[in-house]
Amino acid sequence: MTVSILLGCIADDFTGATDLANNLVRNGMRVTQTIGIPQHGLNADLDAVVVALKSRNLEPEDAVAQSLEALEYLLSQGAQQIFFKYCSTFDSTPKGNIGPVTQALMAALGTDFTIATPAFPDNGRSVFKGYLFVGNQLLSESGMRDHPLTPMTDANLVRVMQAQCDYQVGLIEYQDILAGADAISSRIAHLRSSNTQIAIMDAVTNDDLYRIAPALKDLPLITGGSGIAIGLPANFGLRAHPGSSKLPAANGYRAIISGSCSQATHLQVEHFKSLGGATYAVNPLELTQKSTEQLLQEILTWAQPHLSLGPVLIYSSGTPEQVKEVQSQLGVQAAGSAIENLLGLIAQSLVGFGVGQLLLAGGETSGACVKALGIDQMQIGQQIDPGVPWCYAIAQNKPLHLALKSGNFGTPDFFTKAFSKL
């Protein structure tokens, strides 16, 4: 059955897609998240579909091609507005992929203007004077400066976006945001008349995001982090309602797989270890010394007797120095693929052992594991921390509750408290 959705969303990684779906559900939308373009029919009772791609770190032309394919699918489902979602830390490189994908979507939709804001105040991401802050630090002074694939060394989003675009990039400053939707609309009209096609938007609080949303109602395309999504359901006359996040009862063993190198995830690993949790550390350098099959067998031999005793944590969260050493020996892309392949095989095996509650930390890790498990659609449930809900899916013909956590998200006790939310 063909559905007619209000909002069609394209996310450039799996955790970001879940993050977005979470904010839409919490504010009144009925949402399904798909892993890639779905090959099967969707539930007819939907307001939004979030298509999760794994395009953040692809070559720009490949990211553009996948995003345009997702756009075509969403338009075929009747989407009235399109949302391109990327990370609240604006993960990208000088050649893409945020700018190239944004321009391609604009051209396909025939629109001459869109906005861009990664602001997500609930997770400490704010934009002021066009500069992105992570907590109280500029993006360029945060842990993102050492990201192994997309190091962010410039916090000026106008400058970052302009380096990726042929279109002119401008700014809608905080005084316009504070003045409300009419002032924002006037500023948009002024920028359009001066041939500015993309505008970075300041936002410091959730109130700012709610002020911005009405001014975006008639734009064919919106781009940003998941924060801006909190005000979008109201543009379609929807409001938050109870019961939208209810999932089936959870069963099975509990496990955590982490491949994130972020500071937030390091703290979560250390907190879990400090409480005596069962942990297995995969040294990334082992990927240069042992076969994948040998490593996998060693990990599973350790994990199997621990599963009945409580959550187990298997992590490959190396230091920046360790990651660079592996990259120097295998190459950047090959190193990433080797780690992701191993973690995906671990996820398959753990579900085979009876794991029914699985927490995945890191965007690339989540993408690799979800694909390895053959998951194509997920139901969005209760939020654990801002941006991270529990989800429900069928994996390997078994019911599975899973959480896809962006590396930078979650409090230090996230790994220990997450399972208490089910």
SULDA-V14705 format. One record per residue. N is the residue number from 0. RES is the residue in one small letter. PSI is psi in whole degrees, -180 to 180 (none if undefined). D_FIRST is the distance of its C-alpha to the first C-alpha in Angstrom with 2 decimals. Layout:
[[N & RES & PSI & D_FIRST] [N & RES & PSI & D_FIRST]]
This chain:
[[0 & m & 133 & 0.00] [1 & t & 132 & 3.81] [2 & v & 163 & 6.38] [3 & s & 103 & 9.92] [4 & i & 159 & 12.50] [5 & l & -47 & 16.23] [6 & l & 127 & 17.79] [7 & g & 125 & 17.03] [8 & c & 139 & 19.64] [9 & i & 117 & 21.32] [10 & a & 142 & 23.86] [11 & d & 2 & 26.63] [12 & d & 169 & 27.03] [13 & f & -41 & 25.42] [14 & t & -38 & 27.76] [15 & g & -35 & 27.42] [16 & a & -43 & 23.64] [17 & t & -41 & 24.19] [18 & d & -48 & 26.97] [19 & l & -49 & 24.81] [20 & a & -38 & 21.95] [21 & n & -48 & 24.79] [22 & n & -35 & 26.22] [23 & l & -44 & 23.02] [24 & v & -44 & 22.32] [25 & r & -20 & 25.98] [26 & n & 20 & 25.83] [27 & g & 2 & 22.96] [28 & m & 144 & 19.63] [29 & r & 118 & 16.76] [30 & v & 139 & 16.37] [31 & t & 137 & 14.95] [32 & q & 129 & 17.20] [33 & t & 151 & 16.23] [34 & i & 101 & 19.04] [35 & g & -172 & 18.83] [36 & i & 124 & 15.78] [37 & p & 142 & 13.08] [38 & q & -7 & 12.64] [39 & h & 168 & 9.88] [40 & g & 157 & 6.46] [41 & l & 158 & 7.44] [42 & n & 132 & 8.26] [43 & a & -21 & 6.97] [44 & d & 71 & 10.77] [45 & l & 145 & 12.00] [46 & d & -28 & 14.74] [47 & a & 149 & 15.44] [48 & v & 131 & 14.66] [49 & v & 112 & 17.85] [50 & v & 115 & 17.96] [51 & a & 118 & 21.14] [52 & l & 170 & 23.26] [53 & k & 60 & 26.71] [54 & s & -2 & 28.25] [55 & r & -40 & 31.06] [56 & n & 16 & 33.77] [57 & l & 168 & 32.65] [58 & e & 145 & 34.62] [59 & p & -41 & 33.60] [60 & e & -33 & 32.32] [61 & d & -41 & 30.01] [62 & a & -41 & 28.77] [63 & v & -46 & 28.17] [64 & a & -45 & 26.26] [65 & q & -40 & 23.89] [66 & s & -39 & 23.45] [67 & l & -35 & 22.73] [68 & e & -42 & 20.06] [69 & a & -40 & 18.42] [70 & l & -46 & 18.95] [71 & e & -42 & 17.27] [72 & y & -47 & 14.08] [73 & l & -38 & 14.27] [74 & l & -34 & 15.07] [75 & s & -20 & 12.08] [76 & q & 7 & 10.05] [77 & g & 15 & 12.50] [78 & a & 128 & 15.15] [79 & q & -24 & 18.19] [80 & q & 148 & 20.63] [81 & i & 139 & 21.14] [82 & f & 119 & 23.26] [83 & f & 116 & 25.10] [84 & k & 131 & 26.49] [85 & y & -178 & 29.66] [86 & c & 150 & 32.31] [87 & s & -4 & 34.53] [88 & t & 15 & 37.46] [89 & f & 35 & 36.28] [90 & d & 121 & 36.50] [91 & s & -179 & 37.13] [92 & t & 170 & 39.92] [93 & p & -24 & 41.87] [94 & k & 0 & 39.65] [95 & g & -178 & 36.27] [96 & n & -1 & 33.51] [97 & i & -49 & 32.83] [98 & g & -53 & 34.56] [99 & p & -41 & 33.23] [100 & v & -42 & 29.57] [101 & t & -47 & 30.07] [102 & q & -41 & 31.74] [103 & a & -42 & 29.12] [104 & l & -41 & 26.28] [105 & m & -46 & 28.53] [106 & a & -43 & 29.24] [107 & a & -32 & 25.63] [108 & l & -7 & 24.83] [109 & g & 33 & 28.09] [110 & t & 147 & 29.56] [111 & d & 7 & 33.24] [112 & f & 142 & 33.20] [113 & t & 173 & 31.69] [114 & i & 164 & 33.11] [115 & a & 121 & 33.63] [116 & t & 119 & 34.65] [117 & p & 6 & 34.46] [118 & a & 133 & 36.16] [119 & f & 78 & 35.17] [120 & p & -36 & 38.08] [121 & d & -24 & 36.92] [122 & n & 22 & 37.56] [123 & g & 17 & 40.67] [124 & r & 118 & 39.27] [125 & s & 154 & 40.75] [126 & v & 125 & 41.46] [127 & f & 129 & 44.73] [128 & k & 28 & 46.40] [129 & g & 0 & 43.70] [130 & y & 136 & 44.81] [131 & l & 128 & 42.49] [132 & f & 141 & 44.00] [133 & v & 104 & 43.06] [134 & g & -128 & 44.78] [135 & n & 7 & 48.20] [136 & q & 146 & 48.28] [137 & l & 147 & 47.37] [138 & l & -41 & 44.56] [139 & s & -11 & 47.20] [140 & e & 2 & 49.36] [141 & s & -179 & 46.66] [142 & g & -18 & 45.68] [143 & m & -16 & 43.20] [144 & r & -19 & 46.24] [145 & d & 14 & 46.40] [146 & h & 132 & 42.74] [147 & p & -23 & 42.96] [148 & l & -38 & 40.24] [149 & t & 69 & 40.00] [150 & p & 129 & 43.33] [151 & m & 104 & 43.36] [152 & t & 6 & 46.92] [153 & d & 123 & 46.44] [154 & a & -7 & 45.21] [155 & n & 104 & 45.24] [156 & l & -31 & 41.60] [157 & v & -45 & 42.54] [158 & r & -43 & 44.68] [159 & v & -47 & 42.16] [160 & m & -40 & 39.35] [161 & q & -33 & 41.75] [162 & a & -21 & 42.80] [163 & q & -6 & 39.26] [164 & c & 149 & 38.60] [165 & d & -27 & 39.89] [166 & y & 157 & 38.78] [167 & q & 133 & 41.18] [168 & v & 131 & 40.54] [169 & g & -165 & 41.97] [170 & l & 136 & 42.15] [171 & i & 110 & 41.41] [172 & e & 171 & 44.11] [173 & y & -32 & 44.40] [174 & q & -33 & 46.47] [175 & d & -38 & 43.67] [176 & i & -46 & 41.20] [177 & l & -29 & 43.63] [178 & a & -13 & 44.06] [179 & g & -179 & 40.44] [180 & a & -40 & 37.42] [181 & d & -42 & 39.55] [182 & a & -38 & 41.90] [183 & i & -43 & 39.08] [184 & s & -39 & 37.55] [185 & s & -40 & 41.04] [186 & r & -39 & 41.51] [187 & i & -45 & 38.22] [188 & a & -41 & 39.41] [189 & h & -45 & 42.77] [190 & l & -40 & 41.36] [191 & r & -40 & 39.18] [192 & s & -22 & 42.26] [193 & s & 16 & 44.22] [194 & n & 29 & 41.68] [195 & t & 126 & 40.44] [196 & q & -23 & 36.83] [197 & i & 133 & 36.14] [198 & a & 122 & 37.65] [199 & i & 139 & 38.25] [200 & m & 129 & 38.17] [201 & d & 147 & 40.61] [202 & a & 130 & 39.44] [203 & v & -31 & 41.48] [204 & t & 167 & 40.00] [205 & n & -34 & 36.73] [206 & d & -37 & 38.20] [207 & d & -43 & 38.33] [208 & l & -38 & 34.61] [209 & y & -33 & 33.89] [210 & r & -35 & 36.30] [211 & i & -41 & 34.62] [212 & a & -46 & 31.00] [213 & p & -29 & 31.45] [214 & a & -11 & 33.06] [215 & l & 1 & 29.98] [216 & k & -38 & 27.59] [217 & d & 5 & 27.63] [218 & l & 131 & 27.77] [219 & p & -30 & 24.90] [220 & l & 134 & 25.72] [221 & i & 141 & 27.27] [222 & t & 148 & 28.77] [223 & g & -175 & 30.44] [224 & g & -177 & 30.64] [225 & s & -16 & 28.58] [226 & g & -46 & 31.29] [227 & i & -19 & 30.33] [228 & a & -19 & 26.87] [229 & i & -26 & 28.55] [230 & g & -6 & 28.98] [231 & l & -40 & 25.69] [232 & p & -35 & 23.64] [233 & a & -27 & 26.42] [234 & n & -21 & 25.88] [235 & f & 13 & 22.58] [236 & g & 20 & 24.42] [237 & l & 150 & 23.39] [238 & r & 158 & 25.99] [239 & a & 142 & 26.43] [240 & h & 149 & 25.80] [241 & p & 154 & 26.80] [242 & g & -11 & 24.62] [243 & s & -17 & 22.04] [244 & s & 16 & 23.65] [245 & k & 130 & 24.11] [246 & l & 162 & 23.55] [247 & p & 162 & 24.32] [248 & a & 145 & 28.03] [249 & a & 144 & 29.48] [250 & n & 172 & 31.51] [251 & g & 173 & 33.29] [252 & y & 164 & 35.81] [253 & r & 138 & 35.76] [254 & a & 157 & 36.24] [255 & i & 132 & 36.39] [256 & i & 123 & 36.16] [257 & s & 127 & 37.54] [258 & g & 11 & 38.09] [259 & s & 143 & 38.67] [260 & c & 11 & 42.07] [261 & s & 158 & 41.77] [262 & q & -40 & 44.51] [263 & a & -43 & 42.21] [264 & t & -38 & 41.06] [265 & h & -44 & 44.70] [266 & l & -38 & 45.64] [267 & q & -40 & 42.90] [268 & v & -47 & 44.10] [269 & e & -38 & 47.68] [270 & h & -44 & 46.92] [271 & f & -43 & 45.18] [272 & k & -38 & 48.18] [273 & s & -23 & 50.66] [274 & l & 7 & 49.34] [275 & g & 15 & 49.91] [276 & g & 151 & 46.35] [277 & a & 120 & 46.03] [278 & t & 149 & 45.48] [279 & y & 119 & 45.52] [280 & a & 122 & 46.21] [281 & v & 110 & 45.14] [282 & n & 120 & 47.64] [283 & p & -28 & 45.92] [284 & l & -22 & 49.16] [285 & e & -23 & 48.59] [286 & l & -19 & 45.92] [287 & t & -6 & 48.81] [288 & q & -22 & 50.93] [289 & k & 158 & 48.76] [290 & s & 157 & 45.96] [291 & t & -42 & 42.43] [292 & e & -41 & 42.75] [293 & q & -46 & 46.06] [294 & l & -45 & 44.85] [295 & l & -45 & 41.73] [296 & q & -40 & 43.90] [297 & e & -42 & 46.36] [298 & i & -45 & 43.70] [299 & l & -35 & 42.04] [300 & t & -37 & 45.47] [301 & w & -44 & 46.16] [302 & a & -41 & 42.82] [303 & q & -47 & 42.47] [304 & p & -17 & 45.44] [305 & h & -20 & 44.63] [306 & l & -37 & 41.07] [307 & s & -9 & 42.26] [308 & l & -9 & 44.57] [309 & g & -175 & 42.09] [310 & p & 140 & 40.01] [311 & v & 148 & 41.03] [312 & l & 121 & 40.91] [313 & i & 120 & 40.86] [314 & y & 146 & 41.43] [315 & s & 68 & 42.30] [316 & s & 71 & 43.16] [317 & g & 162 & 46.14] [318 & t & 161 & 48.48] [319 & p & -35 & 48.21] [320 & e & -42 & 51.27] [321 & q & -44 & 49.76] [322 & v & -44 & 46.56] [323 & k & -34 & 48.66] [324 & e & -43 & 50.76] [325 & v & -43 & 47.79] [326 & q & -37 & 46.46] [327 & s & -28 & 49.93] [328 & q & -36 & 50.00] [329 & l & -19 & 46.48] [330 & g & 150 & 45.29] [331 & v & -53 & 42.91] [332 & q & -41 & 39.62] [333 & a & -38 & 40.83] [334 & a & -46 & 42.00] [335 & g & -43 & 38.69] [336 & s & -38 & 36.81] [337 & a & -45 & 39.32] [338 & i & -46 & 38.93] [339 & e & -41 & 35.12] [340 & n & -44 & 35.10] [341 & l & -47 & 37.52] [342 & l & -36 & 35.65] [343 & g & -41 & 32.37] [344 & l & -37 & 34.29] [345 & i & -45 & 35.80] [346 & a & -45 & 32.44] [347 & q & -46 & 31.31] [348 & s & -41 & 34.61] [349 & l & -43 & 34.67] [350 & v & -38 & 31.30] [351 & g & -31 & 32.73] [352 & f & -9 & 35.79] [353 & g & 11 & 33.82] [354 & v & 124 & 33.11] [355 & g & -4 & 30.31] [356 & q & 111 & 31.08] [357 & l & 124 & 31.30] [358 & l & 127 & 32.41] [359 & l & 128 & 32.20] [360 & a & 121 & 34.53] [361 & g & 136 & 34.27] [362 & g & -47 & 31.53] [363 & e & -39 & 32.34] [364 & t & -48 & 32.84] [365 & s & -45 & 29.49] [366 & g & -46 & 27.73] [367 & a & -43 & 29.72] [368 & c & -42 & 29.23] [369 & v & -42 & 25.48] [370 & k & -41 & 25.10] [371 & a & -32 & 27.68] [372 & l & -5 & 25.86] [373 & g & 26 & 22.62] [374 & i & 131 & 20.62] [375 & d & -16 & 17.37] [376 & q & 149 & 16.07] [377 & m & 141 & 18.33] [378 & q & 135 & 18.48] [379 & i & 131 & 21.26] [380 & g & -145 & 24.17] [381 & q & 142 & 27.74] [382 & q & 137 & 29.80] [383 & i & -56 & 32.82] [384 & d & 163 & 34.48] [385 & p & 125 & 33.38] [386 & g & -3 & 30.60] [387 & v & 102 & 30.08] [388 & p & 163 & 27.80] [389 & w & 147 & 27.18] [390 & c & 168 & 23.72] [391 & y & 135 & 22.11] [392 & a & 171 & 20.51] [393 & i & 123 & 20.73] [394 & a & 126 & 23.41] [395 & q & 40 & 24.99] [396 & n & 21 & 23.25] [397 & k & 147 & 25.01] [398 & p & 138 & 24.16] [399 & l & 127 & 25.62] [400 & h & 130 & 26.50] [401 & l & 152 & 27.32] [402 & a & 132 & 28.65] [403 & l & 105 & 28.71] [404 & k & 123 & 31.87] [405 & s & 143 & 33.01] [406 & g & -34 & 36.59] [407 & n & -4 & 38.08] [408 & f & 160 & 36.43] [409 & g & 147 & 37.66] [410 & t & 165 & 41.05] [411 & p & -30 & 43.61] [412 & d & 16 & 42.79] [413 & f & -46 & 39.03] [414 & f & -29 & 39.11] [415 & t & -35 & 40.98] [416 & k & -20 & 39.24] [417 & a & -44 & 35.61] [418 & f & -20 & 35.46] [419 & s & -12 & 36.97] [420 & k & -12 & 33.88] [421 & l & none & 31.74]]
